[in-house]
Amino acid sequence: MTFTQIAALVIFAGAYILIATERVHRVAAALGGAALMLALGLTSGKTAYYSSDAGIDWNVVFLLLGMMIIVGVIKRTGLFEYLAIAAVKKAGGRPFLVMTMLVVITAVASMMLDNVTTVLFIAPVTILVCDKLALPVAPYLIAEVMASNIGGTATLIGDPPNIIVASRAGLSFNDFLVNLAPFVVIMLIAFIAITRIMFRHAFTFHPERVAEVMALSEREALRNKKLLIQSLVVLFFVLVGFILHTTLHFEPSVVALLGVGLLVLISRVTTEDAIADVEWETLVFFMGLFVRSFRCRYRLDDRDPLRHLVCTTEEP
């Protein structure tokens, strides 16, 4: 290996160790690694920002941005709180059924929305419900985080890594849906069965506490029904656009941004409100991770049926 490749791997490993150990903020670690790559000449500014093969993938960044804005607008309607309270009441306050309902809601929502944002919106209501039912909150939050990752695997937009893989490999929304959704359903069923054993000590039933939760009104959680209808209509068209994006010849990021534009136009949501819940740190974090000094590709060797990974510092 050349010095350039060794230096790049050291910086890469160092950044990931800092991210994993949380010794420094993940954005600082990603941007610091990117800065070192550029400062040491391991990659050029042209490659980092403009190369379609080795630079920042703006399709990923803008797709995440578009979906974050749509989810942020939906948050203002109170839909997530409505679903959580309705699920608890439907389960009759029985702890295991409550967890099952919250897990299913989180997984399904993560298939259509950004999974990290979904958990951030579901978590506060989960904490409220667990407090009302005198249940330990940690098992329920852990179950929701796991469910969001399982559900998010099913679609191109469910998880940021999916978007990156799809962008690099040229996979469509339907490729993820057809090939992964069936396995995700099986995984979700298996995960629910596992939670029954793993968190069995968290399923203590308190009849007097259940009565308090049953008295909550899920309809009162809906703060703006008109905006809710508008948001769901736009989300429906965005999902249809994702499914048909290969036929329409639109990149997923374009579909998401068109949806944002339509939602802002028909709902009269202000620009400040629309971008208020955008996770700018997450977007910058991914931009920092995209900057790397060498690209890797697979090369087929006629003498060997196995693929060999080849890394190079050359421009694409």
N, C-alpha and C positions, 0 to 999 in steps of 0.2 A: 504494500500500500504506500502511496505517496504521502508526503508531509501534509498536503492539502486535505486529503481524505481523513488522515488521522486527526488533524486539528478539528475538522468538521464533526467527526464522530464524538470527540471529547466534549465539544460545545453542546452538541445534541444531547449526549448523555447527561451532562451537567445540568442543562435546562430541565430535563425531565425529572432528575433527582430532586431539584429544588421545587418543582411543581408537585411531585408526589409527597414530599416531606412537608410541604407548606412552610418551609423556612423563610421564604419570601413570597409575596403575592404572586399568583400565577401569571398575571399580566406583566409584571415586572420581569419575571423569569423568561417569559416568551420574548418580550421586546429586548431584553438584555442579550439573549442568545442571538437574536436577529442582528442587533447592533454589532456584536462581536464578529459575526459572519461578514458583515459589510466592512467593518473597520480593518479586519485582517486581510481583506481582499479575497476571501474565500468564495465570494459571489459578487456580482456586480449589481448596481442599482437597476440596470436595464432588465437583468434576469429576475431580480427579486420582485419587481413591480409590473413588468410587462410580458414576461415569458408565459405563454399559455401552458407550457409543460412544467416549468419549475418555479414560477412566481406565485404571487398571491392570486388565488382563484376567486375573482370578484363575483362569479356566479353563485358561489357558496355564500359569500358575505351578504350579498343583496337578497338572496332567498331567505336567509336567517332574519335579516332586517325586516323584510316584508311580512313574514309570519309573526315576528315579535310585535309589530304594530297592530296587526289584525287581532292577535290574542289580547293585547293591551286594551283595545277598544271593547272587546267582548267582556273583559274583566269588569269594566265600568257598568255593565248591565246587571251584575250579581248572579250570572248563570252558574258559576262554580259553586257558590254558596247554596243556591237553590238545589242543585243536584246532590250535594253532600247531605243537606238536611233531609231531603226527600228520601235518600237512600237509607238513612238511619231510621226514619219513621217506617219505611217499607220493611225493614228488617226487624221491626218491633223492639229495637233497642238491644237485641241479643248480640253480644260482643263479636262472636265469630261471623255471624251474618253481616254485621256492620263492617267488619274488616273486608269480607268478601265483596260487598257492594262498593266500598271505596276503592278497592283494588281494581275491580272491573271498570269503574268509571275512569280511574286514572289511566288504565291501559288503553281504553278506547279513545279517550281524549288525546293521549300521546300519539296515537296513530295519525291524527288529523292536525295536531298542533305541536309546537316545540315541547318536548317532554320536560325540560328543566323548568320552563315557565308554567307548565301545567301543575307541577308539584308545588311550586311557589304559591300558586293560587289555591290549591286544595289544602295545603298544610295548615293555614290559619284556622280554617273551619274544622279540620280534624282535631286540632288542639282544643278548640271550643267544645266539640262533641265529647272528646275523651274526658275533659274536665267535668262536663255535665254528668257523664256516666261513671265517674270515678274510676277511669281506666288508665293504665300507664300509656303515655302517648308514644314512647319510643318504638314499640313494636309496630304500631300503626303507620308511623312515618317511614320506618324502614321498609315495610311491606309496600307502601306507595312508591317509594323510590325504585324498588326492584320492579314493580309493575310498570312504571313509566319506561324503564329500560327495555322490558320485554315487549310492551306495546309499541314503543317507538321503533323497534326493529322491523316492524311489518311494512313500513312505507318509506319512501324517499325522504319525506320531510319530517319524519318522527324523531330523528336524532341527528345532530350535526355530523358525526362520522358517516352516516348514510349518504348525506348530501355530498361529502367530499369524495367518497368511493364512487358514487354515481357520476359525478362530474369528471373524474379521472378516467373511469372505465367506460363512459358513454352509456350508462344504464338508464332506463326510463322509469317513470313512476310505476308503470304496470309490471316491469321486471321485478321490482321489489314486492309488489302486492301479490302477484301470482306465485312467486317462488318462496316467499317468506311468511306470508300471512297464515297459511295452514299450520306451519310449524309453531308460529307464535300462539295460535289458539291452543294447541296441545301443551305448549310450555306454560301458558297461563293457567290452564286447568291443573297441571301438575304442581305449579307454584302455590295455588290456593290450597291444594291438599297438603303440601309441605307446611304451610303456615299454621294449619290446624295442629300439627305436632310441635313445630318450632316455637310457636308463641302460645302454647296451651295455658301457660300460667297467667296470660293477660286477658283471659276470657271469663272474668268474674262478673256475674249478673247481680245488679242492685235494683230491685223493683222500684224503690222509691226515687231513685235517680232517673230511671227510664221515664217515669211520669213527667219529669221536668222537660226532657227532650221531646217527648210526644206533644208537649204543649207549644213547642216552637212552630211558627208558621213559615213554611218555605216560600210562600207567595210574597211575604214581606221582604224577602231577600232580593227579589227582582226590583231593581231601582229604576230601570228605564226599559219598559217593554217595547217601545217603538224602536229604540236603538238595538235591542236584542233581535227583533225580527229582521231589521236591515242587516245586521252583522251575520246572522245565520244564512240569509239569502246570498250575501256576497261570499261567505265561506263555501257554500254549496257550489257556486260557480267557479271559485278558485280550485276546489277539489276536482270538478269536472275538467277544468283547464289542465290540471296536472295529469289526469288520466289521458287526455287527448293531446298533450303537448307535442308528441312526436308527429301527430297528424297535422296539427296546427303550425308546426315548425317554430314554436316559441320555447325558449329556455324556461325551466321552472322559475328562475328568478324573475323573468319578465312577467310570467303569470301572477306571481305573488305581488309584484309592484303594481300591476294593473288592478289587482283586487284592492290594494291599499288605496289607490287613486279613486276607484269607484266608491269605496266605503266612505272616504273623506268627503267626496262630492255629494252623495245622497244623504249622509247623516249630519252634515254640517259640523262635524267634530273639528275643533281647532287644531292647528298644527302642534301647538304646545301639548294638548291633551293626547294627540295621536302618538307622539314620540316619548311621552312621559315615562312609559314603562319599558322602553327599549333597553336591553342589557348591553350598553356600549362596551363595558369591560369584556364581555364574552366575544363580541365582534373583533375588538382589538387583539384579544388573546389569540384567536384563530389566525388573524392576519400575521401576527408574530410567528406562529408555528409554520405558516406557509413558506417563510423565507428560509431557504436552505442552500447549501453550496453545491450540491451535486444531485443529479437525478439518477434514478434506478430504473432499469427496464429488464424485461425478460428476453433472453435470446435462445432460440432453438438451435441445438447442435445436432447436425445430421448423424453424428456418430453416437449420440447419447439421447435417448427419448426423453430424458428428464430436462426440465428447464433450469437454466443457470441465471442467477441474478447478476447483472452487470451494472456497476456504478461508474459514472464518469463525471468529470468537471467540465466537459465540453458543452457549448451552447447547443440547444435542441436544433 
